[in-house]
Amino acid sequence: MPRRDDVNPTQGFRPPDRYLHWEVDEPYWRENFRERPYATADRDFAFYSGAYRYGFESAHKYRLNNWDEIESDLAAGWDGYEHRGETAWEHAKHAVRDAWDRVRNR
């Protein structure tokens, strides 16, 4: 079968490589975080950025699990996450889930 450049050979198994890097998703969140229902006016992007990154990375790492299966593990791992800043899980979990869903719905 001849190779077609318009077809992703991994289609159905994983997203194209451009979706595997946080640096590609980060501008989306920077531009859109204020529109999210959990975002408050007194919190800037820096408050949520670690949560978005955690959700992004976790969705790739646990791609075979659904959110309900992994949420408690993510909550337990949040305190040790290097990019979390000072944000508590209670304030981060909605942003984590939002980023998780964005990755999983591609």
DRENPA-3360 file (N, C-alpha, C; in nm, 2 decimals, always signed):
BEGIN
1 = MPRRDDVN = +0.09/-0.12/+0.00/+0.00/+0.00/+0.00/+0.09/+0.12/+0.00 ~ +0.06/+0.22/-0.09/+0.15/+0.34/-0.09/+0.12/+0.43/+0.03 ~ +0.23/+0.50/+0.07/+0.22/+0.59/+0.19/+0.14/+0.72/+0.15 ~ +0.05/+0.76/+0.24/-0.03/+0.88/+0.21/+0.01/+0.98/+0.32 ~ +0.06/+1.10/+0.28/+0.10/+1.20/+0.37/-0.02/+1.27/+0.45 ~ -0.14/+1.25/+0.40/-0.26/+1.31/+0.46/-0.32/+1.22/+0.56 ~ -0.26/+1.10/+0.59/-0.32/+1.01/+0.68/-0.22/+0.99/+0.80 ~ -0.27/+1.00/+0.92/-0.18/+0.98/+1.03/-0.18/+0.82/+1.05;
9 = PTQGFRPP = -0.06/+0.76/+1.04/-0.05/+0.62/+1.06/-0.08/+0.57/+1.19 ~ -0.08/+0.65/+1.29/-0.12/+0.61/+1.43/-0.26/+0.64/+1.46 ~ -0.34/+0.69/+1.37/-0.47/+0.73/+1.39/-0.55/+0.62/+1.47 ~ -0.61/+0.67/+1.58/-0.69/+0.57/+1.66/-0.61/+0.52/+1.78 ~ -0.48/+0.54/+1.78/-0.40/+0.49/+1.88/-0.34/+0.60/+1.97 ~ -0.29/+0.71/+1.92/-0.24/+0.82/+1.99/-0.25/+0.94/+1.91 ~ -0.25/+1.06/+1.97/-0.25/+1.18/+1.89/-0.12/+1.21/+1.82 ~ -0.13/+1.29/+1.71/-0.01/+1.33/+1.65/+0.09/+1.39/+1.74;
17 = DRYLHWEV = +0.22/+1.38/+1.71/+0.33/+1.43/+1.80/+0.31/+1.57/+1.85 ~ +0.25/+1.66/+1.77/+0.24/+1.80/+1.81/+0.15/+1.82/+1.93 ~ +0.07/+1.72/+1.96/-0.02/+1.72/+2.08/+0.04/+1.66/+2.21 ~ +0.16/+1.62/+2.20/+0.23/+1.55/+2.31/+0.32/+1.64/+2.39 ~ +0.32/+1.77/+2.36/+0.41/+1.86/+2.43/+0.33/+1.98/+2.49 ~ +0.36/+1.99/+2.62/+0.29/+2.10/+2.70/+0.30/+2.23/+2.63 ~ +0.42/+2.26/+2.57/+0.44/+2.39/+2.51/+0.34/+2.43/+2.40 ~ +0.28/+2.32/+2.34/+0.18/+2.34/+2.24/+0.04/+2.38/+2.30;
25 = DEPYWREN = +0.01/+2.32/+2.42/-0.12/+2.34/+2.48/-0.12/+2.47/+2.57 ~ +0.00/+2.50/+2.63/+0.01/+2.61/+2.72/-0.05/+2.74/+2.67 ~ -0.03/+2.78/+2.55/-0.09/+2.91/+2.50/-0.24/+2.91/+2.50 ~ -0.30/+2.79/+2.47/-0.44/+2.78/+2.47/-0.50/+2.82/+2.61 ~ -0.44/+2.76/+2.71/-0.48/+2.78/+2.85/-0.46/+2.92/+2.89 ~ -0.34/+2.98/+2.85/-0.31/+3.12/+2.89/-0.42/+3.21/+2.83 ~ -0.46/+3.18/+2.71/-0.56/+3.27/+2.65/-0.70/+3.25/+2.69 ~ -0.73/+3.13/+2.74/-0.87/+3.09/+2.77/-0.91/+3.06/+2.92;
33 = FRERPYAT = -0.81/+3.07/+3.01/-0.84/+3.02/+3.14/-0.95/+3.11/+3.21 ~ -0.95/+3.24/+3.18/-1.05/+3.33/+3.24/-1.20/+3.29/+3.21 ~ -1.22/+3.22/+3.10/-1.35/+3.18/+3.06/-1.40/+3.05/+3.12 ~ -1.32/+2.99/+3.20/-1.35/+2.86/+3.26/-1.44/+2.89/+3.38 ~ -1.54/+2.80/+3.41/-1.63/+2.83/+3.52/-1.57/+2.83/+3.66 ~ -1.45/+2.77/+3.68/-1.39/+2.77/+3.81/-1.29/+2.88/+3.83 ~ -1.26/+2.95/+3.73/-1.16/+3.06/+3.74/-1.22/+3.18/+3.81 ~ -1.15/+3.24/+3.90/-1.20/+3.36/+3.97/-1.11/+3.48/+3.93;
41 = ADRDFAFY = -1.17/+3.60/+3.94/-1.11/+3.72/+3.90/-0.98/+3.75/+3.97 ~ -0.97/+3.70/+4.10/-0.85/+3.73/+4.18/-0.73/+3.64/+4.15 ~ -0.75/+3.55/+4.06/-0.64/+3.45/+4.03/-0.60/+3.46/+3.89 ~ -0.46/+3.47/+3.87/-0.41/+3.49/+3.74/-0.37/+3.35/+3.68 ~ -0.32/+3.35/+3.56/-0.28/+3.23/+3.49/-0.18/+3.15/+3.57 ~ -0.09/+3.21/+3.64/+0.01/+3.14/+3.72/-0.05/+3.05/+3.82 ~ -0.16/+3.09/+3.88/-0.23/+3.01/+3.98/-0.28/+2.88/+3.92 ~ -0.32/+2.88/+3.80/-0.38/+2.76/+3.73/-0.28/+2.68/+3.65;
49 = SGAYRYGF = -0.17/+2.74/+3.61/-0.09/+2.68/+3.50/-0.03/+2.55/+3.55 ~ +0.01/+2.53/+3.67/+0.06/+2.40/+3.72/-0.05/+2.29/+3.71 ~ -0.18/+2.33/+3.74/-0.29/+2.24/+3.73/-0.31/+2.19/+3.59 ~ -0.31/+2.29/+3.50/-0.33/+2.26/+3.36/-0.22/+2.16/+3.31 ~ -0.10/+2.19/+3.35/+0.01/+2.11/+3.30/+0.00/+1.97/+3.36 ~ -0.04/+1.96/+3.49/-0.06/+1.83/+3.56/-0.16/+1.75/+3.49 ~ -0.27/+1.81/+3.45/-0.38/+1.74/+3.38/-0.34/+1.70/+3.25 ~ -0.27/+1.78/+3.18/-0.21/+1.75/+3.04/-0.12/+1.63/+3.05;
57 = ESAHKYRL = -0.02/+1.63/+3.14/+0.08/+1.53/+3.15/+0.01/+1.40/+3.20 ~ -0.08/+1.41/+3.30/-0.15/+1.29/+3.35/-0.24/+1.22/+3.25 ~ -0.30/+1.30/+3.16/-0.39/+1.24/+3.06/-0.31/+1.15/+2.97 ~ -0.18/+1.20/+2.94/-0.10/+1.12/+2.85/-0.04/+0.99/+2.93 ~ +0.00/+1.02/+3.05/+0.06/+0.91/+3.13/-0.04/+0.80/+3.16 ~ -0.16/+0.84/+3.20/-0.27/+0.74/+3.23/-0.37/+0.73/+3.12 ~ -0.33/+0.72/+3.00/-0.42/+0.73/+2.88/-0.52/+0.61/+2.88 ~ -0.48/+0.50/+2.95/-0.57/+0.38/+2.95/-0.68/+0.39/+3.06;
65 = NNWDEIES = -0.67/+0.49/+3.15/-0.76/+0.50/+3.26/-0.86/+0.61/+3.23 ~ -0.98/+0.60/+3.29/-1.07/+0.72/+3.29/-1.05/+0.80/+3.42 ~ -1.11/+0.92/+3.42/-1.09/+1.01/+3.53/-1.13/+0.95/+3.66 ~ -1.24/+0.88/+3.67/-1.29/+0.83/+3.79/-1.20/+0.73/+3.85 ~ -1.13/+0.65/+3.77/-1.03/+0.55/+3.81/-0.91/+0.61/+3.87 ~ -0.87/+0.73/+3.83/-0.74/+0.79/+3.86/-0.74/+0.91/+3.94 ~ -0.86/+0.97/+3.96/-0.87/+1.10/+4.04/-0.80/+1.09/+4.17 ~ -0.82/+0.99/+4.25/-0.77/+0.98/+4.38/-0.61/+0.97/+4.38;
73 = DLAAGWDG = -0.56/+0.90/+4.28/-0.42/+0.90/+4.26/-0.36/+1.03/+4.22 ~ -0.43/+1.10/+4.14/-0.38/+1.24/+4.10/-0.39/+1.33/+4.22 ~ -0.49/+1.32/+4.30/-0.50/+1.41/+4.42/-0.38/+1.38/+4.51 ~ -0.35/+1.25/+4.53/-0.24/+1.21/+4.62/-0.11/+1.25/+4.56 ~ -0.09/+1.26/+4.43/+0.03/+1.30/+4.37/+0.05/+1.45/+4.36 ~ -0.05/+1.52/+4.38/-0.05/+1.67/+4.35/+0.05/+1.74/+4.44 ~ +0.06/+1.71/+4.57/+0.15/+1.77/+4.66/+0.29/+1.76/+4.62 ~ +0.33/+1.65/+4.56/+0.47/+1.63/+4.52/+0.50/+1.67/+4.37;
81 = YEHRGETA = +0.40/+1.73/+4.31/+0.42/+1.77/+4.17/+0.50/+1.90/+4.16 ~ +0.61/+1.89/+4.08/+0.71/+2.00/+4.08/+0.65/+2.13/+4.03 ~ +0.55/+2.13/+3.95/+0.50/+2.26/+3.89/+0.37/+2.31/+3.96 ~ +0.34/+2.26/+4.08/+0.21/+2.29/+4.14/+0.21/+2.43/+4.20 ~ +0.32/+2.48/+4.24/+0.32/+2.61/+4.31/+0.26/+2.60/+4.44 ~ +0.18/+2.70/+4.48/+0.12/+2.70/+4.61/-0.03/+2.66/+4.61 ~ -0.08/+2.62/+4.49/-0.22/+2.58/+4.48/-0.25/+2.45/+4.54 ~ -0.35/+2.45/+4.63/-0.40/+2.33/+4.69/-0.49/+2.25/+4.59;
89 = WEHAKHAV = -0.49/+2.12/+4.62/-0.57/+2.03/+4.53/-0.71/+2.08/+4.51 ~ -0.77/+2.12/+4.62/-0.91/+2.16/+4.62/-0.93/+2.27/+4.51 ~ -0.84/+2.36/+4.50/-0.85/+2.47/+4.40/-0.80/+2.43/+4.26 ~ -0.72/+2.33/+4.26/-0.66/+2.29/+4.13/-0.73/+2.18/+4.05 ~ -0.81/+2.10/+4.12/-0.87/+1.98/+4.06/-0.96/+2.01/+3.94 ~ -1.03/+2.12/+3.94/-1.11/+2.15/+3.83/-1.03/+2.18/+3.70 ~ -0.92/+2.25/+3.72/-0.83/+2.29/+3.61/-0.76/+2.16/+3.56 ~ -0.72/+2.08/+3.66/-0.66/+1.95/+3.62/-0.75/+1.87/+3.53;
97 = RDAWDRVR = -0.88/+1.86/+3.57/-0.98/+1.78/+3.50/-1.00/+1.85/+3.36 ~ -1.01/+1.98/+3.36/-1.03/+2.05/+3.23/-0.92/+2.02/+3.13 ~ -0.80/+2.02/+3.17/-0.68/+1.99/+3.08/-0.69/+1.84/+3.05 ~ -0.72/+1.75/+3.14/-0.73/+1.61/+3.12/-0.84/+1.59/+3.01 ~ -0.95/+1.65/+3.02/-1.06/+1.63/+2.92/-1.02/+1.68/+2.78 ~ -0.95/+1.79/+2.78/-0.90/+1.85/+2.65/-0.81/+1.75/+2.58 ~ -0.72/+1.69/+2.65/-0.63/+1.59/+2.59/-0.71/+1.47/+2.55 ~ -0.79/+1.42/+2.63/-0.86/+1.29/+2.61/-0.97/+1.31/+2.50;
105 = NR = -1.01/+1.43/+2.47/-1.12/+1.45/+2.37/-1.06/+1.48/+2.23 ~ -0.93/+1.47/+2.22/-0.87/+1.49/+2.09/-0.89/+1.36/+2.00;
% end
